[in-house]
Amino acid sequence: MTEHTLIIDDDPSFNAILVRTLERRGHLACGALDTVSALQLARETQAGKIILDLNLNGSSGLALIPELLAINPDCRIVVLTGYASIATAVDAVKLGAIQYLAKPVEIEAILSAFEDDDGPDFDLPVSDEPLSVDRMEWEHIQRILNENDGNISATARALKMHRRTLQRKLSKRPAKA
């Protein structure tokens, strides 16, 4: 029996493109746009490979990892995010993800992440220089966002920041270290 790949991403276009791309490469793939349909599809297909977006409609995709592993303890989960940070990468792996990749990402990187048995390779350079103030701010925002399960409004309140200001900061690329 061929193994299913489940894509869990709330962006309908990205989700559909990823499903089609995997199908063209000979994979059985299906997509879910929210947590309820994701869990239902995970039960129905017993997906062995799961591509999970970190931010699902303003909540953290990390909360799904234990539930997905409860459904199929042998599934391999790769977390994708447009909001990459060290804190969320560590949390994803602690919860059971095998890899953490920042968007935009090539399909080859996703497929090789499933094949890699060496565990996550964050490829984070270690520098003798301290982090820039902008990078420290980015990391702090990511940590608070993770603590609030990806909820933008709760994170803005915790940071004593206007919600739109936080959204603007999150829409920018991470600051250089």
C-alpha positions in Angstrom: 0.0 0.0 0.0 1.3 3.4 -0.9 1.9 5.9 1.9 -0.2 9.1 2.0 1.2 12.6 2.4 -1.0 15.0 4.2 -0.5 18.8 3.7 -1.9 21.0 6.5 -1.8 24.6 5.5 -4.5 27.3 5.7 -3.4 29.0 2.4 -5.7 27.3 -0.2 -3.4 28.1 -3.1 -0.2 26.9 -1.5 -2.0 23.8 -0.2 -3.4 22.9 -3.7 -0.1 23.6 -5.4 1.8 21.4 -3.0 -0.8 18.6 -3.3 -0.6 18.7 -7.2 3.2 18.9 -7.1 3.4 15.8 -5.0 0.8 13.9 -7.1 2.8 14.7 -10.2 5.8 13.1 -8.6 3.8 9.9 -7.9 2.8 10.5 -4.2 -0.7 10.0 -2.8 -1.4 13.5 -1.4 -4.3 15.3 0.2 -4.7 18.7 1.8 -6.4 20.1 4.8 -7.0 23.8 5.5 -7.9 23.6 9.2 -7.3 21.5 12.3 -10.6 19.7 12.2 -10.3 18.4 8.6 -6.6 17.7 9.2 -7.3 15.4 12.1 -10.1 13.7 10.2 -7.9 13.1 7.1 -5.1 11.9 9.3 -7.4 9.3 10.8 -8.9 8.3 7.4 -5.6 8.0 5.5 -3.2 7.1 8.3 -0.8 9.5 6.5 2.9 8.5 7.0 4.2 11.9 5.9 2.7 15.2 7.1 3.6 18.7 6.0 2.4 21.1 8.7 2.2 24.9 8.5 3.3 26.6 11.8 0.6 29.2 11.6 -2.9 27.9 11.0 -5.5 30.7 10.9 -3.8 32.6 13.7 -3.2 29.5 15.9 -0.1 27.4 16.3 0.2 24.3 14.1 2.6 23.0 16.8 -0.5 22.1 18.9 -1.4 19.5 16.3 1.8 17.5 16.4 0.9 15.4 19.5 -2.6 14.7 18.2 -1.2 13.7 14.8 1.4 11.4 16.4 -1.4 9.9 18.6 -3.3 9.0 15.4 -0.2 7.5 13.7 2.9 7.3 16.0 5.1 6.4 12.9 4.2 9.4 10.9 7.0 11.8 9.9 6.1 15.5 10.3 7.9 18.4 8.6 6.9 21.9 9.8 6.9 24.7 7.3 6.8 28.3 8.3 7.0 31.8 7.0 7.9 32.9 10.6 11.1 31.0 11.3 12.7 31.3 14.7 15.0 29.2 16.8 12.5 29.0 19.6 9.7 27.5 17.4 12.2 25.2 15.6 13.3 23.7 18.9 9.7 23.4 20.1 8.6 21.7 16.9 11.4 19.1 17.2 10.7 18.6 21.0 7.1 17.8 20.1 8.1 15.2 17.5 8.6 17.0 14.1 11.5 15.5 12.2 12.4 18.8 10.4 11.6 22.5 10.4 11.8 24.4 7.1 11.3 28.1 6.3 9.1 29.2 3.5 9.6 29.7 0.6 10.9 26.2 0.2 11.6 23.9 -2.8 9.8 20.6 -3.1 13.1 18.8 -3.2 14.0 20.2 0.3 10.7 18.9 1.7 11.1 15.5 0.1 14.6 15.1 1.3 13.6 16.2 4.8 11.3 13.1 4.9 14.2 10.8 3.7 16.8 12.3 6.1 17.2 10.0 9.2 19.9 12.1 10.8 17.4 14.4 12.4 16.9 18.1 12.0 19.7 20.2 10.5 18.9 23.7 11.4 22.1 24.9 9.7 22.3 27.8 12.1 25.7 29.5 12.0 27.3 30.2 15.3 28.9 33.6 15.5 31.2 35.3 18.0 29.3 38.5 17.3 26.3 39.3 19.5 22.9 39.4 17.7 21.7 42.7 16.3 19.0 44.5 18.2 16.6 43.9 15.3 17.4 40.1 15.3 16.9 40.0 19.1 13.5 41.7 18.7 12.6 39.2 16.0 13.5 36.2 18.2 11.7 37.7 21.2 8.5 38.3 19.1 8.7 34.7 17.8 9.1 33.3 21.4 6.1 35.3 22.6 4.1 34.3 19.5 4.9 30.6 20.2 3.9 31.0 23.9 0.6 32.3 22.6 0.1 29.4 20.2 0.5 31.7 17.2 -2.3 34.0 18.3 -1.5 37.5 16.9 -3.9 39.4 19.1 -2.7 37.7 22.3 0.9 38.2 21.3 0.4 41.9 20.6 -1.2 42.3 24.1 1.7 40.5 25.7 4.2 42.7 23.9 2.1 45.8 24.7 2.1 46.5 21.0 -0.7 47.4 18.6 -1.9 44.4 16.6 -1.2 46.0 13.2 2.3 47.0 14.3 3.0 43.4 15.2 1.5 42.1 11.9 3.8 44.6 10.0 6.9 43.3 11.9 5.9 39.7 11.2 5.4 40.3 7.5 9.0 41.4 7.1 11.8 39.0 6.6 13.7 38.1 9.8 16.5 40.6 10.6 20.0 39.5 10.0 21.9 38.2 13.0 
